Amino acid sequence: MSTIQPYILGHGRAGLAAAKSLAMLAVDEPELALAPVRWLERGAPLPDVRHDDAKAVLIVSNPHGLHAEAILAAETQGFAAVVSEKPAAVTLDQVALLRKVRIPVGVFHVYRQTWGVNTLRQMIQGGELGSLITIEGRYWQASTAERALAGPPATAGNWKNHTKLSGPYDVWLDIGSHWIDAAVYLVGRNAIGIDAWRSFANAEAPHRDSHVQAAVTFPGGPRAAVSISKTMHGATNHFELVALGTKAAATWTFLNPDEILVGQGRERRVVTRKAATLGTHFPPFHGSGWLEGYIEILRQVLTGLSTGTQNYPTLVQSLDHLELMLRTNWQQS
């Protein structure tokens, strides 16, 4: 395999997560032949890598509203692949443009790559839960509540307060896209409609929805329901999925990532993780937390450069649910 040259666009928390994940992969899988990371500044043109010997891969970690243009530019400039933070697009116009991209693009829907979500999917597909009735859950954080209680915000310095950089939403696309992606993955087919209600309580800017309740419809079968919030007082990073079937229910939470609680009738049992096949390949209960999804998606994208496989959340999959989210039927308060 020729050398892979990773470029990271963006110096924030997501960019650092990608850099740390690449460092772990360089140790764990030296056969990937990873060159040291090259950092790119926001607003600077992407380098032309069409004649480089190394395979260039762009990791997009800049503000949400700029993801689409970076992906499009990467294809023009000769990058072999892209891995983008979510959401890949924040408007329907961006979705339409990105559907024309032909190079491999992975999206950091990191929860999808966890042991818990993959095990839930196996349980559903294997019939262990019976006929699937619904996927329910929540994704709760407290960042908006915390800032609201701290006093008047310095709104000018936060890029999420500017629609050009963040897009027209906050909670819905920023963290809601994670949960919707996981629900669609569990059901195994695309949704066909979303009805939702949103609150802007405690928001720093008028467009920044802070709490959303959504109901998702799938063709000929189950539904999904979720509460998504950044203004849930006392929350940490509570990501939860409940798969309810006619024979059993199974619950997984990110805060307890190596266990699934299974209920049957009035009885409950715990399924524990035993395999060390994801992320750093550390034993269960000694994993790498939220970095596990970053590591695994990067591994799959980089490996796919030689194998052609796409065992990761792809751009096309992400655009399918993003388009539906951007067409949400918003109910009036």
DRENDO-1510 file (C-alpha; in Angstrom, 1 decimal, always signed):
<recs>
REC; n; res; u; v; w
REC; 1; MET; +0.0; +0.0; +0.0 .
REC; 2; SER; +1.3; +3.5; -0.8 .
REC; 3; THR; +1.7; +6.1; +1.9 .
REC; 4; ILE; -1.5; +7.7; +3.1 .
REC; 5; GLN; -1.2; +11.5; +3.8 .
REC; 6; PRO; -4.0; +12.7; +6.2 .
REC; 7; TYR; -4.9; +16.4; +6.2 .
REC; 8; ILE; -7.1; +17.8; +9.0 .
REC; 9; LEU; -9.2; +20.9; +8.3 .
REC; 10; GLY; -10.1; +22.5; +11.7 .
REC; 11; HIS; -8.3; +22.8; +15.0 .
REC; 12; GLY; -11.2; +22.3; +17.4 .
REC; 13; ARG; -12.2; +19.4; +19.5 .
REC; 14; ALA; -13.2; +17.2; +16.6 .
REC; 15; GLY; -10.0; +17.9; +14.8 .
REC; 16; LEU; -8.0; +16.9; +17.8 .
REC; 17; ALA; -10.1; +13.7; +18.2 .
REC; 18; ALA; -9.2; +12.8; +14.6 .
REC; 19; ALA; -5.5; +13.5; +15.2 .
REC; 20; LYS; -5.5; +11.3; +18.3 .
REC; 21; SER; -7.3; +8.5; +16.5 .
REC; 22; LEU; -4.8; +8.6; +13.6 .
REC; 23; ALA; -2.0; +8.4; +16.1 .
REC; 24; MET; -3.5; +5.3; +17.6 .
REC; 25; LEU; -4.0; +3.8; +14.2 .
REC; 26; ALA; -0.4; +4.5; +13.3 .
REC; 27; VAL; +0.7; +2.4; +16.3 .
REC; 28; ASP; -2.0; -0.3; +15.9 .
REC; 29; GLU; -1.8; -0.8; +12.1 .
REC; 30; PRO; +1.6; +0.3; +10.8 .
REC; 31; GLU; +0.7; -1.4; +7.4 .
REC; 32; LEU; -1.6; +1.6; +6.7 .
REC; 33; ALA; +1.6; +3.6; +6.2 .
REC; 34; LEU; +0.2; +6.8; +7.7 .
REC; 35; ALA; +2.3; +9.9; +7.2 .
REC; 36; PRO; +2.3; +12.6; +9.9 .
REC; 37; VAL; -0.9; +14.8; +9.9 .
REC; 38; ARG; -0.8; +18.1; +8.0 .
REC; 39; TRP; -3.1; +20.7; +9.5 .
REC; 40; LEU; -5.1; +23.1; +7.3 .
REC; 41; GLU; -6.5; +26.5; +8.3 .
REC; 42; ARG; -10.2; +27.4; +7.9 .
REC; 43; GLY; -10.6; +29.6; +4.8 .
REC; 44; ALA; -7.4; +28.6; +3.2 .
REC; 45; PRO; -7.7; +26.8; -0.2 .
REC; 46; LEU; -7.1; +23.1; -0.2 .
REC; 47; PRO; -3.8; +22.0; -1.7 .
REC; 48; ASP; -3.8; +20.4; -5.2 .
REC; 49; VAL; -2.8; +16.8; -4.5 .
REC; 50; ARG; -3.6; +15.3; -7.9 .
REC; 51; HIS; +0.0; +14.6; -8.7 .
REC; 52; ASP; +1.2; +13.6; -5.2 .
REC; 53; ASP; +2.7; +10.1; -4.7 .
REC; 54; ALA; +0.8; +9.6; -1.4 .
REC; 55; LYS; -2.9; +9.0; -1.2 .
REC; 56; ALA; -4.3; +12.2; +0.3 .
REC; 57; VAL; -7.3; +11.9; +2.7 .
REC; 58; LEU; -9.1; +15.0; +4.0 .
REC; 59; ILE; -10.6; +15.0; +7.5 .
REC; 60; VAL; -13.2; +17.8; +7.7 .
REC; 61; SER; -13.6; +19.2; +11.2 .
REC; 62; ASN; -14.4; +22.8; +10.6 .
REC; 63; PRO; -17.8; +24.5; +11.3 .
REC; 64; HIS; -20.9; +22.6; +10.1 .
REC; 65; GLY; -21.9; +25.1; +7.4 .
REC; 66; LEU; -18.5; +24.7; +5.7 .
REC; 67; HIS; -18.5; +20.9; +5.5 .
REC; 68; ALA; -20.1; +20.6; +2.1 .
REC; 69; GLU; -17.8; +23.0; +0.3 .
REC; 70; ALA; -14.8; +21.3; +1.8 .
REC; 71; ILE; -16.0; +17.9; +0.6 .
REC; 72; LEU; -16.7; +19.3; -2.9 .
REC; 73; ALA; -13.3; +21.0; -3.0 .
REC; 74; ALA; -11.5; +17.8; -1.9 .
REC; 75; GLU; -12.8; +15.9; -4.9 .
REC; 76; THR; -11.8; +18.7; -7.3 .
REC; 77; GLN; -8.3; +18.9; -5.7 .
REC; 78; GLY; -7.6; +15.2; -6.1 .
REC; 79; PHE; -8.1; +13.8; -2.6 .
REC; 80; ALA; -8.5; +10.0; -2.6 .
REC; 81; ALA; -11.1; +10.1; +0.2 .
REC; 82; VAL; -12.8; +12.3; +2.8 .
REC; 83; VAL; -13.9; +11.7; +6.3 .
REC; 84; SER; -16.3; +14.5; +7.5 .
REC; 85; GLU; -17.7; +15.5; +10.8 .
REC; 86; LYS; -21.5; +15.4; +11.0 .
REC; 87; PRO; -23.6; +17.0; +9.6 .
REC; 88; ALA; -22.2; +16.7; +6.1 .
REC; 89; ALA; -24.7; +19.4; +5.0 .
REC; 90; VAL; -27.0; +22.0; +6.6 .
REC; 91; THR; -29.2; +22.9; +3.7 .
REC; 92; LEU; -31.1; +21.1; +1.0 .
REC; 93; ASP; -29.0; +22.9; -1.7 .
REC; 94; GLN; -25.9; +21.4; -0.1 .
REC; 95; VAL; -27.4; +18.0; +0.0 .
REC; 96; ALA; -28.1; +18.2; -3.7 .
REC; 97; LEU; -24.6; +19.2; -4.5 .
REC; 98; LEU; -23.0; +16.5; -2.4 .
REC; 99; ARG; -25.0; +13.8; -4.1 .
REC; 100; LYS; -22.8; +14.4; -7.1 .
REC; 101; VAL; -19.6; +13.5; -5.2 .
REC; 102; ARG; -17.9; +10.2; -6.4 .
REC; 103; ILE; -14.9; +9.8; -4.2 .
REC; 104; PRO; -15.3; +7.7; -1.0 .
REC; 105; VAL; -16.6; +9.9; +1.9 .
REC; 106; GLY; -17.2; +8.6; +5.4 .
REC; 107; VAL; -19.1; +10.6; +8.1 .
REC; 108; PHE; -18.2; +10.5; +11.8 .
REC; 109; HIS; -21.4; +9.0; +13.0 .
REC; 110; VAL; -19.4; +7.5; +15.8 .
REC; 111; TYR; -22.2; +6.0; +17.8 .
REC; 112; ARG; -23.2; +3.8; +14.8 .
REC; 113; GLN; -19.8; +2.1; +15.1 .
REC; 114; THR; -20.0; +1.1; +18.7 .
REC; 115; TRP; -20.4; -2.4; +20.0 .
REC; 116; GLY; -23.8; -1.6; +21.6 .
REC; 117; VAL; -25.5; -0.3; +18.4 .
REC; 118; ASN; -24.0; -3.1; +16.3 .
REC; 119; THR; -25.2; -5.7; +18.8 .
REC; 120; LEU; -28.7; -4.2; +18.9 .
REC; 121; ARG; -28.8; -4.4; +15.1 .
REC; 122; GLN; -27.8; -8.1; +15.2 .
REC; 123; MET; -30.5; -8.8; +17.9 .
REC; 124; ILE; -33.1; -7.1; +15.7 .
REC; 125; GLN; -32.1; -8.8; +12.5 .
REC; 126; GLY; -31.8; -12.2; +14.2 .
REC; 127; GLY; -35.4; -12.0; +15.5 .
REC; 128; GLU; -34.3; -12.1; +19.2 .
REC; 129; LEU; -36.6; -9.2; +20.0 .
REC; 130; GLY; -39.5; -10.4; +17.8 .
REC; 131; SER; -41.2; -8.0; +15.4 .
REC; 132; LEU; -39.8; -4.5; +15.9 .
REC; 133; ILE; -42.4; -2.1; +17.2 .
REC; 134; THR; -40.3; +1.1; +17.8 .
REC; 135; ILE; -36.9; +2.5; +18.4 .
REC; 136; GLU; -37.0; +5.1; +21.2 .
REC; 137; GLY; -34.5; +7.1; +23.2 .
REC; 138; ARG; -32.8; +10.4; +23.9 .
REC; 139; TYR; -29.7; +12.3; +23.4 .
REC; 140; TRP; -29.4; +14.8; +26.3 .
REC; 141; GLN; -26.6; +17.3; +27.0 .
REC; 142; ALA; -26.5; +20.4; +29.4 .
REC; 143; SER; -24.2; +22.8; +27.5 .
REC; 144; THR; -27.0; +25.3; +26.7 .
REC; 145; ALA; -28.5; +25.2; +30.2 .
REC; 146; GLU; -25.0; +25.7; +31.7 .
REC; 147; ARG; -24.3; +28.8; +29.6 .
REC; 148; ALA; -27.7; +30.3; +30.2 .
REC; 149; LEU; -27.2; +30.1; +34.0 .
REC; 150; ALA; -23.7; +31.5; +33.7 .
REC; 151; GLY; -25.0; +34.9; +32.5 .
REC; 152; PRO; -25.0; +36.9; +29.3 .
REC; 153; PRO; -23.0; +35.0; +26.6 .
REC; 154; ALA; -20.2; +36.3; +24.4 .
REC; 155; THR; -22.3; +35.5; +21.4 .
REC; 156; ALA; -19.9; +37.0; +18.8 .
REC; 157; GLY; -17.1; +34.6; +19.5 .
REC; 158; ASN; -19.1; +31.4; +19.1 .
REC; 159; TRP; -19.3; +30.2; +15.5 .
REC; 160; LYS; -22.5; +28.3; +16.2 .
REC; 161; ASN; -24.3; +31.6; +16.7 .
REC; 162; HIS; -23.7; +32.5; +13.0 .
REC; 163; THR; -25.9; +30.7; +10.4 .
REC; 164; LYS; -23.3; +30.9; +7.7 .
REC; 165; LEU; -21.0; +28.8; +9.8 .
REC; 166; SER; -23.5; +26.6; +11.7 .
REC; 167; GLY; -26.5; +26.4; +9.4 .
REC; 168; PRO; -30.1; +27.1; +10.5 .
REC; 169; TYR; -30.2; +24.6; +13.4 .
REC; 170; ASP; -28.4; +23.7; +16.5 .
REC; 171; VAL; -29.6; +20.6; +18.4 .
REC; 172; TRP; -31.5; +19.1; +15.5 .
REC; 173; LEU; -28.6; +18.7; +13.1 .
REC; 174; ASP; -25.6; +18.9; +15.5 .
REC; 175; ILE; -26.5; +16.0; +17.8 .
REC; 176; GLY; -29.9; +14.9; +16.5 .
REC; 177; SER; -28.2; +13.6; +13.3 .
REC; 178; HIS; -26.3; +11.1; +15.4 .
REC; 179; TRP; -29.4; +9.7; +16.9 .
REC; 180; ILE; -31.4; +9.6; +13.7 .
REC; 181; ASP; -28.5; +7.9; +11.9 .
REC; 182; ALA; -28.4; +5.2; +14.7 .
REC; 183; ALA; -32.2; +4.7; +14.6 .
REC; 184; VAL; -32.2; +4.3; +10.8 .
REC; 185; TYR; -29.3; +1.9; +11.0 .
REC; 186; LEU; -31.2; -0.3; +13.6 .
REC; 187; VAL; -34.4; -0.4; +11.5 .
REC; 188; GLY; -32.4; -1.2; +8.4 .
REC; 189; ARG; -34.2; +1.0; +6.0 .
REC; 190; ASN; -34.7; +4.7; +5.4 .
REC; 191; ALA; -37.4; +6.7; +7.1 .
REC; 192; ILE; -40.1; +8.4; +5.1 .
REC; 193; GLY; -41.2; +11.2; +7.4 .
REC; 194; ILE; -40.4; +13.2; +10.6 .
REC; 195; ASP; -42.9; +15.2; +12.7 .
REC; 196; ALA; -41.2; +17.2; +15.4 .
REC; 197; TRP; -41.5; +20.0; +17.9 .
REC; 198; ARG; -38.7; +22.3; +19.0 .
REC; 199; SER; -37.9; +24.8; +21.8 .
REC; 200; PHE; -35.5; +27.7; +21.7 .
REC; 201; ALA; -35.4; +28.1; +25.5 .
REC; 202; ASN; -32.0; +29.3; +26.8 .
REC; 203; ALA; -30.7; +29.6; +23.3 .
REC; 204; GLU; -27.8; +32.1; +22.6 .
REC; 205; ALA; -29.1; +32.9; +19.1 .
REC; 206; PRO; -32.6; +33.0; +17.5 .
REC; 207; HIS; -31.9; +30.0; +15.2 .
REC; 208; ARG; -30.4; +27.7; +17.8 .
REC; 209; ASP; -33.1; +25.2; +18.8 .
REC; 210; SER; -32.2; +23.8; +22.2 .
REC; 211; HIS; -34.7; +21.0; +22.7 .
REC; 212; VAL; -36.4; +18.8; +20.1 .
REC; 213; GLN; -39.0; +16.0; +20.4 .
REC; 214; ALA; -39.3; +14.0; +17.2 .
REC; 215; ALA; -41.4; +11.1; +15.8 .
REC; 216; VAL; -40.0; +9.2; +12.8 .
REC; 217; THR; -42.0; +7.1; +10.4 .
REC; 218; PHE; -40.7; +4.1; +8.5 .
REC; 219; PRO; -42.3; +2.4; +5.5 .
REC; 220; GLY; -44.6; -0.5; +6.4 .
REC; 221; GLY; -43.4; -1.0; +10.0 .
REC; 222; PRO; -41.8; +0.5; +13.1 .
REC; 223; ARG; -41.6; +4.1; +14.2 .
REC; 224; ALA; -39.0; +5.9; +16.2 .
REC; 225; ALA; -39.4; +8.6; +18.9 .
REC; 226; VAL; -36.6; +10.7; +20.5 .
REC; 227; SER; -36.0; +13.6; +22.9 .
REC; 228; ILE; -32.9; +15.6; +21.9 .
REC; 229; SER; -31.6; +18.4; +24.1 .
REC; 230; LYS; -28.7; +20.7; +25.0 .
REC; 231; THR; -30.7; +22.4; +27.8 .
REC; 232; MET; -31.4; +19.3; +29.9 .
REC; 233; HIS; -30.2; +20.4; +33.3 .
REC; 234; GLY; -27.9; +17.8; +34.9 .
REC; 235; ALA; -27.3; +15.8; +31.8 .
REC; 236; THR; -23.8; +14.7; +30.8 .
REC; 237; ASN; -23.7; +13.1; +27.3 .
REC; 238; HIS; -26.7; +10.8; +27.6 .
REC; 239; PHE; -27.2; +8.9; +24.4 .
REC; 240; GLU; -29.8; +6.2; +24.7 .
REC; 241; LEU; -31.4; +3.7; +22.3 .
REC; 242; VAL; -34.3; +1.4; +23.2 .
REC; 243; ALA; -35.3; -1.3; +20.7 .
REC; 244; LEU; -38.8; -2.5; +21.6 .
REC; 245; GLY; -40.0; -5.8; +20.0 .
REC; 246; THR; -42.9; -8.1; +20.5 .
REC; 247; LYS; -40.7; -10.7; +22.3 .
REC; 248; ALA; -38.2; -8.5; +24.2 .
REC; 249; ALA; -36.8; -5.0; +24.6 .
REC; 250; ALA; -33.1; -4.0; +24.6 .
REC; 251; THR; -31.6; -0.8; +25.9 .
REC; 252; TRP; -28.1; +0.6; +25.3 .
REC; 253; THR; -26.6; +3.8; +26.7 .
REC; 254; PHE; -23.3; +5.5; +25.8 .
REC; 255; LEU; -22.6; +6.1; +29.5 .
REC; 256; ASN; -22.6; +2.3; +30.0 .
REC; 257; PRO; -21.2; +1.2; +26.6 .
REC; 258; ASP; -20.2; -2.4; +27.3 .
REC; 259; GLU; -23.6; -3.6; +28.5 .
REC; 260; ILE; -27.1; -4.0; +27.0 .
REC; 261; LEU; -30.1; -4.4; +29.2 .
REC; 262; VAL; -32.6; -7.0; +27.8 .
REC; 263; GLY; -36.1; -7.3; +29.2 .
REC; 264; GLN; -38.6; -10.1; +28.6 .
REC; 265; GLY; -41.9; -9.9; +30.3 .
REC; 266; ARG; -41.1; -8.9; +33.8 .
REC; 267; GLU; -37.5; -10.4; +33.7 .
REC; 268; ARG; -34.3; -8.5; +33.0 .
REC; 269; ARG; -30.8; -9.7; +32.1 .
REC; 270; VAL; -27.6; -8.0; +31.1 .
REC; 271; VAL; -25.7; -8.8; +27.9 .
REC; 272; THR; -22.0; -7.9; +28.3 .
REC; 273; ARG; -19.4; -7.1; +25.7 .
REC; 274; LYS; -16.8; -9.8; +25.3 .
REC; 275; ALA; -15.1; -9.1; +22.0 .
REC; 276; ALA; -12.3; -6.6; +21.4 .
REC; 277; THR; -12.8; -6.0; +17.7 .
REC; 278; LEU; -13.4; -2.2; +17.5 .
REC; 279; GLY; -11.4; +0.9; +18.0 .
REC; 280; THR; -8.1; +0.3; +19.7 .
REC; 281; HIS; -8.9; -3.4; +20.2 .
REC; 282; PHE; -8.5; -3.0; +23.9 .
REC; 283; PRO; -10.4; -5.5; +26.1 .
REC; 284; PRO; -14.0; -4.6; +27.0 .
REC; 285; PHE; -14.4; -2.1; +29.8 .
REC; 286; HIS; -11.0; -0.6; +28.9 .
REC; 287; GLY; -12.0; +1.0; +25.7 .
REC; 288; SER; -11.4; +4.5; +24.3 .
REC; 289; GLY; -14.8; +6.1; +24.9 .
REC; 290; TRP; -16.1; +8.3; +22.2 .
REC; 291; LEU; -12.8; +8.0; +20.3 .
REC; 292; GLU; -13.6; +4.4; +19.5 .
REC; 293; GLY; -16.0; +5.4; +16.7 .
REC; 294; TYR; -13.5; +7.9; +15.3 .
REC; 295; ILE; -10.8; +5.2; +15.2 .
REC; 296; GLU; -13.0; +2.6; +13.7 .
REC; 297; ILE; -14.4; +4.9; +11.0 .
REC; 298; LEU; -11.0; +6.1; +10.0 .
REC; 299; ARG; -9.7; +2.5; +9.9 .
REC; 300; GLN; -12.5; +1.4; +7.6 .
REC; 301; VAL; -12.1; +4.4; +5.3 .
REC; 302; LEU; -8.3; +4.1; +5.0 .
REC; 303; THR; -8.5; +0.3; +4.6 .
REC; 304; GLY; -11.2; +0.8; +1.9 .
REC; 305; LEU; -8.7; +2.8; -0.2 .
REC; 306; SER; -7.1; -0.5; -1.1 .
REC; 307; THR; -10.0; -3.0; -0.7 .
REC; 308; GLY; -12.9; -0.9; -2.0 .
REC; 309; THR; -15.1; -1.8; +0.9 .
REC; 310; GLN; -17.3; +0.7; +2.7 .
REC; 311; ASN; -18.0; -0.7; +6.2 .
REC; 312; TYR; -18.6; +2.8; +7.6 .
REC; 313; PRO; -21.3; +5.5; +7.6 .
REC; 314; THR; -21.2; +6.7; +4.0 .
REC; 315; LEU; -22.0; +10.1; +2.7 .
REC; 316; VAL; -24.9; +8.8; +0.7 .
REC; 317; GLN; -26.4; +7.2; +3.8 .
REC; 318; SER; -25.9; +10.4; +5.8 .
REC; 319; LEU; -27.5; +12.6; +3.0 .
REC; 320; ASP; -30.6; +10.4; +2.9 .
REC; 321; HIS; -31.4; +11.0; +6.6 .
REC; 322; LEU; -30.2; +14.7; +6.5 .
REC; 323; GLU; -32.6; +15.4; +3.6 .
REC; 324; LEU; -35.4; +14.0; +5.6 .
REC; 325; MET; -34.4; +16.0; +8.7 .
REC; 326; LEU; -34.3; +19.2; +6.6 .
REC; 327; ARG; -37.8; +18.5; +5.4 .
REC; 328; THR; -39.1; +17.9; +9.0 .
REC; 329; ASN; -42.8; +18.8; +9.6 .
REC; 330; TRP; -42.3; +21.2; +12.5 .
REC; 331; GLN; -45.4; +21.5; +14.7 .
REC; 332; GLN; -46.3; +24.9; +16.1 .
REC; 333; SER; -45.9; +25.3; +19.9 .
</recs>
